[in-house]
Amino acid sequence: MHQHIRSIVSDVAPHMDANIGLSDQEIRQIIVELCHLYYHQGWVTGTGGGISIRRGDTIFMAPSGVQKERIQTDDIFVMNLQGEILKQPDKPLKVSACKPLFMHAFHKRDAGAVIHSHSMNAMLVTLLYDNEFRISHLEMLKGLSGVGAFDLHKVPIIENTAHESDLTDALGRAIDAYPEAHAVLVRGHGVYVWGKDWVQAKTQSECYDYLFEAALQIKKLGLDPEKGGLQR
């Protein structure tokens, strides 16, 4: 984790909204650092993926079609809760193609941040399950808000489309249908994960990725991820 992000996290009290009190520049910097971090984890390579943070009625969003490891703070778009652009870069950039999908998480779940990952683990699990990812009996489940280690946790899987914006309606329906999930998987594509603020969104994105990888490895062993690999 970059020093700037680490210092902000250390100042956040438990259960406090980490987005409150951040300046515009600090939010821009967090988006840049997370883009760089997730590029090196292989989540946003080849211009894929995206990140957005909401503070109150203001939304900050990374641009579309850019190399995430090269993104700068002045590349970030700023908009209101209706999705109207308030500030845009001086460069010829487009707002993220994920915008309508991010907006669903902001409005339907009151999310404070959304991360769209093209993680290999997220993509591969969509090829092994039909309509939902299911897992239980793993300690990392406790990193998801409201989920216990022995709960059977389900994440919806929606079908991919030729254009990202065409996923909007299906993602909205999946969010409504799975109130206990903090993510939606897209087959052959990746995952959208949200949280009450950027800290929780980051935490849950990393926990989900661990769980996706764990399920892949458990299935390789011929065991059942719904039982944490245990034969019961």
mmCIF file of the C-alpha atoms, coordinates in Angstrom:
data_MODEL
# 
_entry.id   MODEL 
# 
loop_
_atom_site.group_PDB 
_atom_site.id 
_atom_site.type_symbol 
_atom_site.label_atom_id 
_atom_site.label_alt_id 
_atom_site.label_comp_id 
_atom_site.label_asym_id 
_atom_site.label_entity_id 
_atom_site.label_seq_id 
_atom_site.pdbx_PDB_ins_code 
_atom_site.Cartn_x 
_atom_site.Cartn_y 
_atom_site.Cartn_z 
_atom_site.occupancy 
_atom_site.B_iso_or_equiv 
_atom_site.pdbx_formal_charge 
_atom_site.auth_seq_id 
_atom_site.auth_comp_id 
_atom_site.auth_asym_id 
_atom_site.auth_atom_id 
_atom_site.pdbx_PDB_model_num 
ATOM 1   C CA . MET A 1 1   ? 0.000   0.000   0.000   1.00 0.00 ? 1   MET A CA 1 
ATOM 2   C CA . HIS A 1 2   ? 1.318   3.449   -0.860  1.00 0.00 ? 2   HIS A CA 1 
ATOM 3   C CA . GLN A 1 3   ? 2.422   5.705   2.008   1.00 0.00 ? 3   GLN A CA 1 
ATOM 4   C CA . HIS A 1 4   ? -0.316  8.264   1.257   1.00 0.00 ? 4   HIS A CA 1 
ATOM 5   C CA . ILE A 1 5   ? -3.105  5.680   1.477   1.00 0.00 ? 5   ILE A CA 1 
ATOM 6   C CA . ARG A 1 6   ? -1.567  4.093   4.564   1.00 0.00 ? 6   ARG A CA 1 
ATOM 7   C CA . SER A 1 7   ? -1.445  7.441   6.376   1.00 0.00 ? 7   SER A CA 1 
ATOM 8   C CA . ILE A 1 8   ? -5.107  8.184   5.618   1.00 0.00 ? 8   ILE A CA 1 
ATOM 9   C CA . VAL A 1 9   ? -6.235  4.726   6.772   1.00 0.00 ? 9   VAL A CA 1 
ATOM 10  C CA . SER A 1 10  ? -4.364  5.154   10.059  1.00 0.00 ? 10  SER A CA 1 
ATOM 11  C CA . ASP A 1 11  ? -6.386  8.307   10.795  1.00 0.00 ? 11  ASP A CA 1 
ATOM 12  C CA . VAL A 1 12  ? -9.776  6.653   10.226  1.00 0.00 ? 12  VAL A CA 1 
ATOM 13  C CA . ALA A 1 13  ? -11.626 5.541   13.356  1.00 0.00 ? 13  ALA A CA 1 
ATOM 14  C CA . PRO A 1 14  ? -13.461 2.185   13.221  1.00 0.00 ? 14  PRO A CA 1 
ATOM 15  C CA . HIS A 1 15  ? -16.914 2.436   11.574  1.00 0.00 ? 15  HIS A CA 1 
ATOM 16  C CA . MET A 1 16  ? -16.221 6.021   10.457  1.00 0.00 ? 16  MET A CA 1 
ATOM 17  C CA . ASP A 1 17  ? -16.868 6.971   6.828   1.00 0.00 ? 17  ASP A CA 1 
ATOM 18  C CA . ALA A 1 18  ? -13.331 7.290   5.455   1.00 0.00 ? 18  ALA A CA 1 
ATOM 19  C CA . ASN A 1 19  ? -14.514 9.567   2.621   1.00 0.00 ? 19  ASN A CA 1 
ATOM 20  C CA . ILE A 1 20  ? -15.763 12.307  4.949   1.00 0.00 ? 20  ILE A CA 1 
ATOM 21  C CA . GLY A 1 21  ? -13.331 15.153  5.393   1.00 0.00 ? 21  GLY A CA 1 
ATOM 22  C CA . LEU A 1 22  ? -11.181 14.253  2.410   1.00 0.00 ? 22  LEU A CA 1 
ATOM 23  C CA . SER A 1 23  ? -10.345 17.116  0.086   1.00 0.00 ? 23  SER A CA 1 
ATOM 24  C CA . ASP A 1 24  ? -10.951 16.879  -3.642  1.00 0.00 ? 24  ASP A CA 1 
ATOM 25  C CA . GLN A 1 25  ? -7.222  16.488  -4.182  1.00 0.00 ? 25  GLN A CA 1 
ATOM 26  C CA . GLU A 1 26  ? -6.938  13.700  -1.598  1.00 0.00 ? 26  GLU A CA 1 
ATOM 27  C CA . ILE A 1 27  ? -9.737  11.744  -3.272  1.00 0.00 ? 27  ILE A CA 1 
ATOM 28  C CA . ARG A 1 28  ? -8.121  12.212  -6.665  1.00 0.00 ? 28  ARG A CA 1 
ATOM 29  C CA . GLN A 1 29  ? -4.827  10.985  -5.221  1.00 0.00 ? 29  GLN A CA 1 
ATOM 30  C CA . ILE A 1 30  ? -6.450  7.904   -3.663  1.00 0.00 ? 30  ILE A CA 1 
ATOM 31  C CA . ILE A 1 31  ? -8.010  6.950   -7.011  1.00 0.00 ? 31  ILE A CA 1 
ATOM 32  C CA . VAL A 1 32  ? -4.618  7.354   -8.707  1.00 0.00 ? 32  VAL A CA 1 
ATOM 33  C CA . GLU A 1 33  ? -2.838  5.255   -6.078  1.00 0.00 ? 33  GLU A CA 1 
ATOM 34  C CA . LEU A 1 34  ? -5.458  2.508   -6.187  1.00 0.00 ? 34  LEU A CA 1 
ATOM 35  C CA . CYS A 1 35  ? -5.231  2.414   -9.988  1.00 0.00 ? 35  CYS A CA 1 
ATOM 36  C CA . HIS A 1 36  ? -1.460  2.025   -9.720  1.00 0.00 ? 36  HIS A CA 1 
ATOM 37  C CA . LEU A 1 37  ? -1.786  -0.604  -6.978  1.00 0.00 ? 37  LEU A CA 1 
ATOM 38  C CA . TYR A 1 38  ? -4.324  -2.702  -8.866  1.00 0.00 ? 38  TYR A CA 1 
ATOM 39  C CA . TYR A 1 39  ? -2.384  -2.418  -12.116 1.00 0.00 ? 39  TYR A CA 1 
ATOM 40  C CA . HIS A 1 40  ? 0.545   -4.130  -10.407 1.00 0.00 ? 40  HIS A CA 1 
ATOM 41  C CA . GLN A 1 41  ? -1.843  -6.794  -9.051  1.00 0.00 ? 41  GLN A CA 1 
ATOM 42  C CA . GLY A 1 42  ? -3.042  -7.481  -12.584 1.00 0.00 ? 42  GLY A CA 1 
ATOM 43  C CA . TRP A 1 43  ? -6.566  -6.203  -11.991 1.00 0.00 ? 43  TRP A CA 1 
ATOM 44  C CA . VAL A 1 44  ? -6.630  -3.202  -14.358 1.00 0.00 ? 44  VAL A CA 1 
ATOM 45  C CA . THR A 1 45  ? -4.120  -4.034  -17.082 1.00 0.00 ? 45  THR A CA 1 
ATOM 46  C CA . GLY A 1 46  ? -4.631  -3.064  -20.718 1.00 0.00 ? 46  GLY A CA 1 
ATOM 47  C CA . THR A 1 47  ? -6.766  -0.009  -19.746 1.00 0.00 ? 47  THR A CA 1 
ATOM 48  C CA . GLY A 1 48  ? -9.367  -2.333  -18.201 1.00 0.00 ? 48  GLY A CA 1 
ATOM 49  C CA . GLY A 1 49  ? -11.217 -1.817  -14.928 1.00 0.00 ? 49  GLY A CA 1 
ATOM 50  C CA . GLY A 1 50  ? -12.129 1.368   -13.119 1.00 0.00 ? 50  GLY A CA 1 
ATOM 51  C CA . ILE A 1 51  ? -12.514 3.135   -9.774  1.00 0.00 ? 51  ILE A CA 1 
ATOM 52  C CA . SER A 1 52  ? -14.964 5.735   -8.469  1.00 0.00 ? 52  SER A CA 1 
ATOM 53  C CA . ILE A 1 53  ? -15.340 7.400   -5.052  1.00 0.00 ? 53  ILE A CA 1 
ATOM 54  C CA . ARG A 1 54  ? -18.353 9.341   -3.750  1.00 0.00 ? 54  ARG A CA 1 
ATOM 55  C CA . ARG A 1 55  ? -18.136 12.004  -1.045  1.00 0.00 ? 55  ARG A CA 1 
ATOM 56  C CA . GLY A 1 56  ? -21.609 13.203  -0.161  1.00 0.00 ? 56  GLY A CA 1 
ATOM 57  C CA . ASP A 1 57  ? -23.275 14.350  -3.379  1.00 0.00 ? 57  ASP A CA 1 
ATOM 58  C CA . THR A 1 58  ? -20.023 14.506  -5.355  1.00 0.00 ? 58  THR A CA 1 
ATOM 59  C CA . ILE A 1 59  ? -18.615 11.628  -7.382  1.00 0.00 ? 59  ILE A CA 1 
ATOM 60  C CA . PHE A 1 60  ? -15.011 11.290  -8.556  1.00 0.00 ? 60  PHE A CA 1 
ATOM 61  C CA . MET A 1 61  ? -14.359 8.831   -11.392 1.00 0.00 ? 61  MET A CA 1 
ATOM 62  C CA . ALA A 1 62  ? -11.340 7.612   -13.326 1.00 0.00 ? 62  ALA A CA 1 
ATOM 63  C CA . PRO A 1 63  ? -11.452 8.075   -17.114 1.00 0.00 ? 63  PRO A CA 1 
ATOM 64  C CA . SER A 1 64  ? -12.106 5.351   -19.663 1.00 0.00 ? 64  SER A CA 1 
ATOM 65  C CA . GLY A 1 65  ? -9.574  3.711   -21.947 1.00 0.00 ? 65  GLY A CA 1 
ATOM 66  C CA . VAL A 1 66  ? -6.440  4.882   -20.162 1.00 0.00 ? 66  VAL A CA 1 
ATOM 67  C CA . GLN A 1 67  ? -3.456  2.945   -18.874 1.00 0.00 ? 67  GLN A CA 1 
ATOM 68  C CA . LYS A 1 68  ? -4.183  2.879   -15.171 1.00 0.00 ? 68  LYS A CA 1 
ATOM 69  C CA . GLU A 1 69  ? -0.522  2.850   -14.108 1.00 0.00 ? 69  GLU A CA 1 
ATOM 70  C CA . ARG A 1 70  ? -0.042  6.218   -15.866 1.00 0.00 ? 70  ARG A CA 1 
ATOM 71  C CA . ILE A 1 71  ? -3.167  7.988   -14.632 1.00 0.00 ? 71  ILE A CA 1 
ATOM 72  C CA . GLN A 1 72  ? -2.701  11.393  -12.983 1.00 0.00 ? 72  GLN A CA 1 
ATOM 73  C CA . THR A 1 73  ? -4.827  13.323  -10.467 1.00 0.00 ? 73  THR A CA 1 
ATOM 74  C CA . ASP A 1 74  ? -5.901  15.849  -13.114 1.00 0.00 ? 74  ASP A CA 1 
ATOM 75  C CA . ASP A 1 75  ? -7.311  12.991  -15.259 1.00 0.00 ? 75  ASP A CA 1 
ATOM 76  C CA . ILE A 1 76  ? -10.216 12.438  -12.824 1.00 0.00 ? 76  ILE A CA 1 
ATOM 77  C CA . PHE A 1 77  ? -13.784 13.426  -13.691 1.00 0.00 ? 77  PHE A CA 1 
ATOM 78  C CA . VAL A 1 78  ? -16.053 15.042  -11.078 1.00 0.00 ? 78  VAL A CA 1 
ATOM 79  C CA . MET A 1 79  ? -19.852 14.783  -11.294 1.00 0.00 ? 79  MET A CA 1 
ATOM 80  C CA . ASN A 1 80  ? -23.011 15.050  -9.225  1.00 0.00 ? 80  ASN A CA 1 
ATOM 81  C CA . LEU A 1 81  ? -25.328 12.253  -8.086  1.00 0.00 ? 81  LEU A CA 1 
ATOM 82  C CA . GLN A 1 82  ? -27.297 12.567  -11.315 1.00 0.00 ? 82  GLN A CA 1 
ATOM 83  C CA . GLY A 1 83  ? -24.139 11.762  -13.273 1.00 0.00 ? 83  GLY A CA 1 
ATOM 84  C CA . GLU A 1 84  ? -23.789 15.268  -14.703 1.00 0.00 ? 84  GLU A CA 1 
ATOM 85  C CA . ILE A 1 85  ? -20.144 16.236  -15.186 1.00 0.00 ? 85  ILE A CA 1 
ATOM 86  C CA . LEU A 1 86  ? -19.072 19.175  -13.036 1.00 0.00 ? 86  LEU A CA 1 
ATOM 87  C CA . LYS A 1 87  ? -15.338 19.124  -13.815 1.00 0.00 ? 87  LYS A CA 1 
ATOM 88  C CA . GLN A 1 88  ? -13.464 17.284  -16.523 1.00 0.00 ? 88  GLN A CA 1 
ATOM 89  C CA . PRO A 1 89  ? -9.811  16.968  -17.500 1.00 0.00 ? 89  PRO A CA 1 
ATOM 90  C CA . ASP A 1 90  ? -8.207  19.443  -19.872 1.00 0.00 ? 90  ASP A CA 1 
ATOM 91  C CA . LYS A 1 91  ? -7.033  16.417  -21.853 1.00 0.00 ? 91  LYS A CA 1 
ATOM 92  C CA . PRO A 1 92  ? -9.163  14.648  -24.514 1.00 0.00 ? 92  PRO A CA 1 
ATOM 93  C CA . LEU A 1 93  ? -10.375 11.932  -22.126 1.00 0.00 ? 93  LEU A CA 1 
ATOM 94  C CA . LYS A 1 94  ? -13.732 10.175  -21.782 1.00 0.00 ? 94  LYS A CA 1 
ATOM 95  C CA . VAL A 1 95  ? -15.475 9.436   -18.519 1.00 0.00 ? 95  VAL A CA 1 
ATOM 96  C CA . SER A 1 96  ? -15.367 5.759   -17.525 1.00 0.00 ? 96  SER A CA 1 
ATOM 97  C CA . ALA A 1 97  ? -17.543 3.425   -19.569 1.00 0.00 ? 97  ALA A CA 1 
ATOM 98  C CA . CYS A 1 98  ? -18.433 1.926   -16.173 1.00 0.00 ? 98  CYS A CA 1 
ATOM 99  C CA . LYS A 1 99  ? -20.234 5.124   -15.147 1.00 0.00 ? 99  LYS A CA 1 
ATOM 100 C CA . PRO A 1 100 ? -23.856 3.834   -15.352 1.00 0.00 ? 100 PRO A CA 1 
ATOM 101 C CA . LEU A 1 101 ? -22.880 0.667   -13.490 1.00 0.00 ? 101 LEU A CA 1 
ATOM 102 C CA . PHE A 1 102 ? -21.093 2.625   -10.775 1.00 0.00 ? 102 PHE A CA 1 
ATOM 103 C CA . MET A 1 103 ? -24.168 4.833   -10.441 1.00 0.00 ? 103 MET A CA 1 
ATOM 104 C CA . HIS A 1 104 ? -26.323 1.784   -9.662  1.00 0.00 ? 104 HIS A CA 1 
ATOM 105 C CA . ALA A 1 105 ? -24.117 0.945   -6.661  1.00 0.00 ? 105 ALA A CA 1 
ATOM 106 C CA . PHE A 1 106 ? -24.180 4.558   -5.476  1.00 0.00 ? 106 PHE A CA 1 
ATOM 107 C CA . HIS A 1 107 ? -27.968 4.817   -5.687  1.00 0.00 ? 107 HIS A CA 1 
ATOM 108 C CA . LYS A 1 108 ? -29.104 1.283   -4.825  1.00 0.00 ? 108 LYS A CA 1 
ATOM 109 C CA . ARG A 1 109 ? -26.560 0.551   -2.074  1.00 0.00 ? 109 ARG A CA 1 
ATOM 110 C CA . ASP A 1 110 ? -25.563 4.054   -0.954  1.00 0.00 ? 110 ASP A CA 1 
ATOM 111 C CA . ALA A 1 111 ? -21.988 3.024   -1.794  1.00 0.00 ? 111 ALA A CA 1 
ATOM 112 C CA . GLY A 1 112 ? -19.120 5.398   -1.111  1.00 0.00 ? 112 GLY A CA 1 
ATOM 113 C CA . ALA A 1 113 ? -16.796 3.723   -3.603  1.00 0.00 ? 113 ALA A CA 1 
ATOM 114 C CA . VAL A 1 114 ? -16.894 1.146   -6.389  1.00 0.00 ? 114 VAL A CA 1 
ATOM 115 C CA . ILE A 1 115 ? -14.010 -0.847  -7.868  1.00 0.00 ? 115 ILE A CA 1 
ATOM 116 C CA . HIS A 1 116 ? -14.261 -2.679  -11.180 1.00 0.00 ? 116 HIS A CA 1 
ATOM 117 C CA . SER A 1 117 ? -11.615 -5.382  -11.489 1.00 0.00 ? 117 SER A CA 1 
ATOM 118 C CA . HIS A 1 118 ? -10.571 -7.512  -14.446 1.00 0.00 ? 118 HIS A CA 1 
ATOM 119 C CA . SER A 1 119 ? -8.834  -9.904  -12.066 1.00 0.00 ? 119 SER A CA 1 
ATOM 120 C CA . MET A 1 120 ? -8.075  -13.297 -13.592 1.00 0.00 ? 120 MET A CA 1 
ATOM 121 C CA . ASN A 1 121 ? -9.547  -14.956 -10.483 1.00 0.00 ? 121 ASN A CA 1 
ATOM 122 C CA . ALA A 1 122 ? -12.827 -13.065 -10.866 1.00 0.00 ? 122 ALA A CA 1 
ATOM 123 C CA . MET A 1 123 ? -13.052 -13.842 -14.567 1.00 0.00 ? 123 MET A CA 1 
ATOM 124 C CA . LEU A 1 124 ? -12.275 -17.569 -14.182 1.00 0.00 ? 124 LEU A CA 1 
ATOM 125 C CA . VAL A 1 125 ? -14.843 -18.269 -11.471 1.00 0.00 ? 125 VAL A CA 1 
ATOM 126 C CA . THR A 1 126 ? -17.570 -16.979 -13.797 1.00 0.00 ? 126 THR A CA 1 
ATOM 127 C CA . LEU A 1 127 ? -16.719 -19.875 -16.118 1.00 0.00 ? 127 LEU A CA 1 
ATOM 128 C CA . LEU A 1 128 ? -17.188 -22.464 -13.361 1.00 0.00 ? 128 LEU A CA 1 
ATOM 129 C CA . TYR A 1 129 ? -20.570 -21.368 -11.978 1.00 0.00 ? 129 TYR A CA 1 
ATOM 130 C CA . ASP A 1 130 ? -23.961 -20.899 -13.611 1.00 0.00 ? 130 ASP A CA 1 
ATOM 131 C CA . ASN A 1 131 ? -25.887 -17.974 -12.147 1.00 0.00 ? 131 ASN A CA 1 
ATOM 132 C CA . GLU A 1 132 ? -24.113 -17.352 -8.855  1.00 0.00 ? 132 GLU A CA 1 
ATOM 133 C CA . PHE A 1 133 ? -20.784 -17.855 -7.114  1.00 0.00 ? 133 PHE A CA 1 
ATOM 134 C CA . ARG A 1 134 ? -21.199 -19.741 -3.811  1.00 0.00 ? 134 ARG A CA 1 
ATOM 135 C CA . ILE A 1 135 ? -18.677 -20.233 -1.024  1.00 0.00 ? 135 ILE A CA 1 
ATOM 136 C CA . SER A 1 136 ? -18.585 -20.968 2.714   1.00 0.00 ? 136 SER A CA 1 
ATOM 137 C CA . HIS A 1 137 ? -16.397 -22.126 5.621   1.00 0.00 ? 137 HIS A CA 1 
ATOM 138 C CA . LEU A 1 138 ? -13.524 -19.754 4.910   1.00 0.00 ? 138 LEU A CA 1 
ATOM 139 C CA . GLU A 1 139 ? -12.165 -17.178 7.365   1.00 0.00 ? 139 GLU A CA 1 
ATOM 140 C CA . MET A 1 140 ? -11.777 -14.484 4.696   1.00 0.00 ? 140 MET A CA 1 
ATOM 141 C CA . LEU A 1 141 ? -15.572 -14.265 4.430   1.00 0.00 ? 141 LEU A CA 1 
ATOM 142 C CA . LYS A 1 142 ? -15.441 -12.206 7.633   1.00 0.00 ? 142 LYS A CA 1 
ATOM 143 C CA . GLY A 1 143 ? -13.811 -9.426  5.631   1.00 0.00 ? 143 GLY A CA 1 
ATOM 144 C CA . LEU A 1 144 ? -17.187 -8.850  3.935   1.00 0.00 ? 144 LEU A CA 1 
ATOM 145 C CA . SER A 1 145 ? -19.673 -6.652  5.785   1.00 0.00 ? 145 SER A CA 1 
ATOM 146 C CA . GLY A 1 146 ? -22.373 -8.699  7.527   1.00 0.00 ? 146 GLY A CA 1 
ATOM 147 C CA . VAL A 1 147 ? -20.906 -12.074 6.521   1.00 0.00 ? 147 VAL A CA 1 
ATOM 148 C CA . GLY A 1 148 ? -19.646 -14.784 8.877   1.00 0.00 ? 148 GLY A CA 1 
ATOM 149 C CA . ALA A 1 149 ? -16.989 -17.412 8.255   1.00 0.00 ? 149 ALA A CA 1 
ATOM 150 C CA . PHE A 1 150 ? -19.546 -20.230 8.085   1.00 0.00 ? 150 PHE A CA 1 
ATOM 151 C CA . ASP A 1 151 ? -22.238 -18.403 6.114   1.00 0.00 ? 151 ASP A CA 1 
ATOM 152 C CA . LEU A 1 152 ? -23.014 -19.543 2.586   1.00 0.00 ? 152 LEU A CA 1 
ATOM 153 C CA . HIS A 1 153 ? -22.214 -16.381 0.642   1.00 0.00 ? 153 HIS A CA 1 
ATOM 154 C CA . LYS A 1 154 ? -23.595 -15.896 -2.865  1.00 0.00 ? 154 LYS A CA 1 
ATOM 155 C CA . VAL A 1 155 ? -22.506 -13.433 -5.557  1.00 0.00 ? 155 VAL A CA 1 
ATOM 156 C CA . PRO A 1 156 ? -24.641 -13.051 -8.710  1.00 0.00 ? 156 PRO A CA 1 
ATOM 157 C CA . ILE A 1 157 ? -23.141 -13.664 -12.153 1.00 0.00 ? 157 ILE A CA 1 
ATOM 158 C CA . ILE A 1 158 ? -24.557 -11.727 -15.116 1.00 0.00 ? 158 ILE A CA 1 
ATOM 159 C CA . GLU A 1 159 ? -23.843 -12.316 -18.784 1.00 0.00 ? 159 GLU A CA 1 
ATOM 160 C CA . ASN A 1 160 ? -21.333 -10.101 -20.569 1.00 0.00 ? 160 ASN A CA 1 
ATOM 161 C CA . THR A 1 161 ? -22.277 -7.741  -23.408 1.00 0.00 ? 161 THR A CA 1 
ATOM 162 C CA . ALA A 1 162 ? -20.367 -6.203  -26.297 1.00 0.00 ? 162 ALA A CA 1 
ATOM 163 C CA . HIS A 1 163 ? -20.463 -2.773  -24.643 1.00 0.00 ? 163 HIS A CA 1 
ATOM 164 C CA . GLU A 1 164 ? -19.994 -2.097  -20.929 1.00 0.00 ? 164 GLU A CA 1 
ATOM 165 C CA . SER A 1 165 ? -22.953 0.280   -20.696 1.00 0.00 ? 165 SER A CA 1 
ATOM 166 C CA . ASP A 1 166 ? -25.268 -2.499  -21.926 1.00 0.00 ? 166 ASP A CA 1 
ATOM 167 C CA . LEU A 1 167 ? -24.641 -4.323  -18.636 1.00 0.00 ? 167 LEU A CA 1 
ATOM 168 C CA . THR A 1 168 ? -26.442 -1.610  -16.686 1.00 0.00 ? 168 THR A CA 1 
ATOM 169 C CA . ASP A 1 169 ? -29.934 -3.115  -16.431 1.00 0.00 ? 169 ASP A CA 1 
ATOM 170 C CA . ALA A 1 170 ? -28.705 -6.646  -15.651 1.00 0.00 ? 170 ALA A CA 1 
ATOM 171 C CA . LEU A 1 171 ? -26.355 -5.343  -12.960 1.00 0.00 ? 171 LEU A CA 1 
ATOM 172 C CA . GLY A 1 172 ? -29.163 -3.312  -11.409 1.00 0.00 ? 172 GLY A CA 1 
ATOM 173 C CA . ARG A 1 173 ? -31.418 -6.371  -11.259 1.00 0.00 ? 173 ARG A CA 1 
ATOM 174 C CA . ALA A 1 174 ? -28.614 -8.456  -9.739  1.00 0.00 ? 174 ALA A CA 1 
ATOM 175 C CA . ILE A 1 175 ? -27.994 -5.850  -7.025  1.00 0.00 ? 175 ILE A CA 1 
ATOM 176 C CA . ASP A 1 176 ? -31.696 -5.910  -6.148  1.00 0.00 ? 176 ASP A CA 1 
ATOM 177 C CA . ALA A 1 177 ? -31.875 -9.714  -6.158  1.00 0.00 ? 177 ALA A CA 1 
ATOM 178 C CA . TYR A 1 178 ? -28.829 -10.254 -3.902  1.00 0.00 ? 178 TYR A CA 1 
ATOM 179 C CA . PRO A 1 179 ? -29.075 -7.755  -1.023  1.00 0.00 ? 179 PRO A CA 1 
ATOM 180 C CA . GLU A 1 180 ? -26.392 -9.528  1.041   1.00 0.00 ? 180 GLU A CA 1 
ATOM 181 C CA . ALA A 1 181 ? -23.761 -9.416  -1.717  1.00 0.00 ? 181 ALA A CA 1 
ATOM 182 C CA . HIS A 1 182 ? -21.321 -6.538  -2.109  1.00 0.00 ? 182 HIS A CA 1 
ATOM 183 C CA . ALA A 1 183 ? -20.361 -7.477  -5.658  1.00 0.00 ? 183 ALA A CA 1 
ATOM 184 C CA . VAL A 1 184 ? -21.628 -8.556  -9.056  1.00 0.00 ? 184 VAL A CA 1 
ATOM 185 C CA . LEU A 1 185 ? -19.588 -10.823 -11.330 1.00 0.00 ? 185 LEU A CA 1 
ATOM 186 C CA . VAL A 1 186 ? -19.701 -10.510 -15.129 1.00 0.00 ? 186 VAL A CA 1 
ATOM 187 C CA . ARG A 1 187 ? -19.085 -13.708 -17.075 1.00 0.00 ? 187 ARG A CA 1 
ATOM 188 C CA . GLY A 1 188 ? -15.788 -13.789 -18.932 1.00 0.00 ? 188 GLY A CA 1 
ATOM 189 C CA . HIS A 1 189 ? -15.148 -10.214 -17.831 1.00 0.00 ? 189 HIS A CA 1 
ATOM 190 C CA . GLY A 1 190 ? -14.558 -9.397  -14.160 1.00 0.00 ? 190 GLY A CA 1 
ATOM 191 C CA . VAL A 1 191 ? -16.298 -8.044  -11.063 1.00 0.00 ? 191 VAL A CA 1 
ATOM 192 C CA . TYR A 1 192 ? -17.817 -4.880  -9.598  1.00 0.00 ? 192 TYR A CA 1 
ATOM 193 C CA . VAL A 1 193 ? -17.316 -4.466  -5.836  1.00 0.00 ? 193 VAL A CA 1 
ATOM 194 C CA . TRP A 1 194 ? -18.519 -1.625  -3.624  1.00 0.00 ? 194 TRP A CA 1 
ATOM 195 C CA . GLY A 1 195 ? -18.339 -0.473  -0.008  1.00 0.00 ? 195 GLY A CA 1 
ATOM 196 C CA . LYS A 1 196 ? -19.575 2.294   2.278   1.00 0.00 ? 196 LYS A CA 1 
ATOM 197 C CA . ASP A 1 197 ? -16.327 4.188   1.636   1.00 0.00 ? 197 ASP A CA 1 
ATOM 198 C CA . TRP A 1 198 ? -13.087 3.674   -0.276  1.00 0.00 ? 198 TRP A CA 1 
ATOM 199 C CA . VAL A 1 199 ? -11.485 1.725   2.593   1.00 0.00 ? 199 VAL A CA 1 
ATOM 200 C CA . GLN A 1 200 ? -14.309 -0.822  2.740   1.00 0.00 ? 200 GLN A CA 1 
ATOM 201 C CA . ALA A 1 201 ? -14.493 -1.086  -1.051  1.00 0.00 ? 201 ALA A CA 1 
ATOM 202 C CA . LYS A 1 202 ? -10.750 -1.788  -1.161  1.00 0.00 ? 202 LYS A CA 1 
ATOM 203 C CA . THR A 1 203 ? -10.988 -4.327  1.672   1.00 0.00 ? 203 THR A CA 1 
ATOM 204 C CA . GLN A 1 204 ? -13.936 -6.165  0.155   1.00 0.00 ? 204 GLN A CA 1 
ATOM 205 C CA . SER A 1 205 ? -12.387 -6.198  -3.325  1.00 0.00 ? 205 SER A CA 1 
ATOM 206 C CA . GLU A 1 206 ? -9.309  -7.901  -1.921  1.00 0.00 ? 206 GLU A CA 1 
ATOM 207 C CA . CYS A 1 207 ? -11.341 -10.344 0.193   1.00 0.00 ? 207 CYS A CA 1 
ATOM 208 C CA . TYR A 1 208 ? -13.493 -11.293 -2.777  1.00 0.00 ? 208 TYR A CA 1 
ATOM 209 C CA . ASP A 1 209 ? -10.441 -11.866 -4.932  1.00 0.00 ? 209 ASP A CA 1 
ATOM 210 C CA . TYR A 1 210 ? -8.994  -14.163 -2.253  1.00 0.00 ? 210 TYR A CA 1 
ATOM 211 C CA . LEU A 1 211 ? -12.295 -16.086 -2.138  1.00 0.00 ? 211 LEU A CA 1 
ATOM 212 C CA . PHE A 1 212 ? -12.432 -16.388 -5.933  1.00 0.00 ? 212 PHE A CA 1 
ATOM 213 C CA . GLU A 1 213 ? -8.897  -17.757 -6.014  1.00 0.00 ? 213 GLU A CA 1 
ATOM 214 C CA . ALA A 1 214 ? -9.633  -20.086 -3.094  1.00 0.00 ? 214 ALA A CA 1 
ATOM 215 C CA . ALA A 1 215 ? -12.651 -21.496 -4.929  1.00 0.00 ? 215 ALA A CA 1 
ATOM 216 C CA . LEU A 1 216 ? -10.563 -22.115 -8.041  1.00 0.00 ? 216 LEU A CA 1 
ATOM 217 C CA . GLN A 1 217 ? -7.925  -23.962 -6.036  1.00 0.00 ? 217 GLN A CA 1 
ATOM 218 C CA . ILE A 1 218 ? -10.481 -25.945 -4.013  1.00 0.00 ? 218 ILE A CA 1 
ATOM 219 C CA . LYS A 1 219 ? -12.219 -27.076 -7.199  1.00 0.00 ? 219 LYS A CA 1 
ATOM 220 C CA . LYS A 1 220 ? -8.857  -28.153 -8.648  1.00 0.00 ? 220 LYS A CA 1 
ATOM 221 C CA . LEU A 1 221 ? -8.575  -30.502 -5.680  1.00 0.00 ? 221 LEU A CA 1 
ATOM 222 C CA . GLY A 1 222 ? -11.949 -31.960 -6.533  1.00 0.00 ? 222 GLY A CA 1 
ATOM 223 C CA . LEU A 1 223 ? -13.484 -30.539 -3.340  1.00 0.00 ? 223 LEU A CA 1 
ATOM 224 C CA . ASP A 1 224 ? -16.489 -28.322 -2.639  1.00 0.00 ? 224 ASP A CA 1 
ATOM 225 C CA . PRO A 1 225 ? -15.988 -24.538 -2.092  1.00 0.00 ? 225 PRO A CA 1 
ATOM 226 C CA . GLU A 1 226 ? -19.386 -24.374 -0.411  1.00 0.00 ? 226 GLU A CA 1 
ATOM 227 C CA . LYS A 1 227 ? -17.846 -26.460 2.371   1.00 0.00 ? 227 LYS A CA 1 
ATOM 228 C CA . GLY A 1 228 ? -14.476 -24.744 2.401   1.00 0.00 ? 228 GLY A CA 1 
ATOM 229 C CA . GLY A 1 229 ? -13.024 -27.815 0.694   1.00 0.00 ? 229 GLY A CA 1 
ATOM 230 C CA . LEU A 1 230 ? -14.172 -30.084 3.499   1.00 0.00 ? 230 LEU A CA 1 
ATOM 231 C CA . GLN A 1 231 ? -15.999 -33.283 2.653   1.00 0.00 ? 231 GLN A CA 1 
ATOM 232 C CA . ARG A 1 232 ? -18.937 -33.406 5.036   1.00 0.00 ? 232 ARG A CA 1 
# 
